[in-house]
Amino acid sequence: MTSAYAFELCDLAFSWQKNTPATLDIPSLSLPLGKSLFIHGASGSGKSTLLNILSGVLVAQRGEVKLLGQPFSSLSNRKRDRIRSDHLGYIFQQFNLLPYLSVLENVLLPIKISALRRRGHSRHSIALIDEAKHWLTQLKVPENLFQEKISRLSVGQQQRVAAARALIGSPEIIIADEPTSSLDQKNVDNFMAVLVDQCSSIGSSLVFVSHDLNLVPYFDTSFALQTSPAGSDL
Amino acid sequence: MNWTHLALKSLWNRKTTALLTLLMVSISVCLLLSVDRIRSDTRNSFSNTLSGSDLLVGARTGSLNLLLYSVFRMGNATNNISWLSYQELKSHPDIAWTIPISLGDSHRGYRVIGTNDDYLLHYQYGRQRAIEVQQGVWFNDVFEVVLGAEVASQLDYNIGDNIVVGHGTGSTSFEKHDDRPFKVVGILVPTGTPVDKSLHIPLEGITALHVDWQSGVKRQGKATSVADTLAMDLEPEAITVFLLGMTSRLKVFSFQRLVNDFSSEPLLAVIPGAALQELWQLIAIAENALLAVSIMVIITGLIGMVTVIIATLNERRREIAIFRALGARRETLLGLLMIESGFYGVVGLITGYILHTVMMLLANAYVQSHYGIALTVGWPNESMIYILLGFLLTATVLGVLPGYRAYRQSLSDGLSANL
């Protein structure tokens, strides 16, 4: 999949119920590969809905979504789920990790599940563990926590582990849904610095949603979602 | 680490709920297996009680009643056969052997049976097995008794002990034939039949017991000494029932008709197997009811299991969102929850089977001594195996219900819902 864009939206409209005003109405929005995009907007402006459309869980009633140059919104559920597994890394606002797995096991999940994200690495499990350790180290998670239970980690550490999980296997697109909203200022700066840095190191595009406008300087471009239908502004 | 591994780790994370659910499923499986096993064990035990006898003859009553009191020592005889009638029927040329049996007395709750040497010679149980004396000898004198294996072990009697026989069949008889004790001369090999719970004395012994008795009550002021009793003519006036073997099986029906049309007194001859069939028909109603109840319990267990899985989905929304973000498809979620319900099915079946086996082993001694039924353990029979396979399949397929629900939930939650 070679394309100049991580994703392209065209004339997108989505509403939760028929015959109601669209929750989301975006004439056009796109993000070049390897660039980062900051999406902000008030509550209810459709940030979550947009992320769900980009990750293929929801399908818009109108318009087209292209991911990595390929039609995405017109694919079957099954194919979209597959693309999400192979090409997307996802970071939630909080509670990103499975409590019954160790830190290392949580990070390993994407490359255990997607053959494509194992690409370039040996299938040997030791090599995979090395890969996971590499990302945890890059995200400044102390090594003595690698085998620990999730409950032993602070919220800031948990979010960095989640970022390591999103980055492992070097997916083309990383989507982050307000990952800093539960962090204090020191942790926010710390987290943003390593995330943006690591995304650019592997050439991944970063789509980042937040209401915290202080974060804008970390990104190449930004986009404001409005409650009423609005045009794009790239 | 694959999806199966994840599903099991997730289940382990909820182990309290999982263990209780597992317990519910295993108990329902255990109940089904036990009811089925007890059913077949009961049938075997009843079928093994008597073999080789072609006919049972007693005073006219229901054929089932005759079988129950004469062979299984359940209930009481309503009337007797006169000694004369017995002698007349016994001398019929087609008869190979007879075993006369006189009932009505007891010793500490165990039945006393008046009979003769033919009992040792011709009585058969199980697969044509004869009665054998384990210790001592068969009785040879009026005041001698041969004990069934269980009577000897439960009451701790040995050869040479003297015992007193009570009148009637209760365990606390008011009237005791305490002036005429019996000496233990033999103990029989355990048979697993009511023979083990019987005391065998000669027919003459029964008569001797009742010298000085009239209409079931001791006559006042009169006591015949043992020596005088022995000098009397102790030939019985009546017996309760007799078993017989014909010279040829073909003659069973004509002799049965002859007994049933016997003119001197109203008698009944039944074929033990036919009466047993009548018993099965009666028992089948209760058996089917029990089986229906245990199938209901299995269904309840499965419904309970699905309810528990669905109930836990709400607290697993976070987990499911993570799975979805990692690329879990609808089929993946269905699979994850089918692994979970299938796990309950498989492990519930195994633990249920173990529970059932342990229960049978523990209950065996009690049931054997109180009801004379030997409980067995072993693999389920063929039809039960099909039922169990159906159970496993149903348990696994039922995982589709919570699986589909989880998928629907993940669509409406989306990935970004903050729960």
Contacts between the chains, C-beta under 8 A, distances in Angstrom:
chain1	res1	chain2	res2	distance
A	47	B	416	7.6
A	48	B	414	6.1
A	48	B	416	3.9
A	48	B	417	6.8
A	49	B	414	7.5
A	51	B	414	7.8
A	51	B	415	6.7
A	51	B	416	4.8
A	52	B	414	4.0
A	52	B	415	5.8
A	52	B	416	6.0
A	55	B	325	7.2
A	55	B	415	5.6
A	57	B	324	6.5
A	57	B	410	7.5
A	57	B	411	6.8
A	57	B	414	5.4
A	57	B	415	5.5
A	58	B	411	7.6
A	58	B	414	6.3
A	77	B	329	7.1
A	77	B	330	6.6
A	78	B	329	5.6
A	78	B	330	7.7
A	78	B	331	7.8
A	81	B	324	7.9
A	81	B	327	5.5
A	81	B	328	7.0
A	81	B	329	4.3
A	81	B	330	7.9
A	81	B	332	7.9
A	82	B	327	6.5
A	82	B	329	7.6
A	84	B	325	7.3
A	84	B	327	4.9
A	85	B	326	6.3
A	85	B	327	2.2
A	86	B	327	7.2
A	88	B	325	7.9
A	90	B	325	4.0
A	90	B	326	8.0
A	90	B	415	6.2
A	92	B	321	7.2
A	92	B	322	7.7
A	92	B	325	7.4
A	92	B	415	7.4
A	92	B	416	7.2
A	92	B	418	7.5
A	93	B	416	7.6
A	93	B	418	5.0
A	94	B	418	7.1
A	95	B	318	5.0
A	95	B	419	7.6
A	96	B	322	7.0
A	97	B	322	7.7
A	98	B	6	7.8
A	98	B	9	8.0
A	98	B	10	7.5
A	98	B	319	6.3
A	98	B	322	6.2
A	99	B	13	6.4
A	100	B	9	4.9
A	100	B	10	6.1
A	100	B	12	6.6
A	100	B	13	3.7
A	101	B	9	6.7
A	105	B	1	6.5
A	108	B	1	6.8
A	109	B	1	7.4
A	109	B	326	5.7
A	110	B	326	5.9
A	112	B	1	5.0
A	112	B	2	7.0
A	113	B	3	8.0
A	113	B	326	5.5
A	113	B	327	6.0
A	114	B	327	6.3
A	177	B	415	7.3
A	177	B	416	4.4
A	209	B	416	7.8
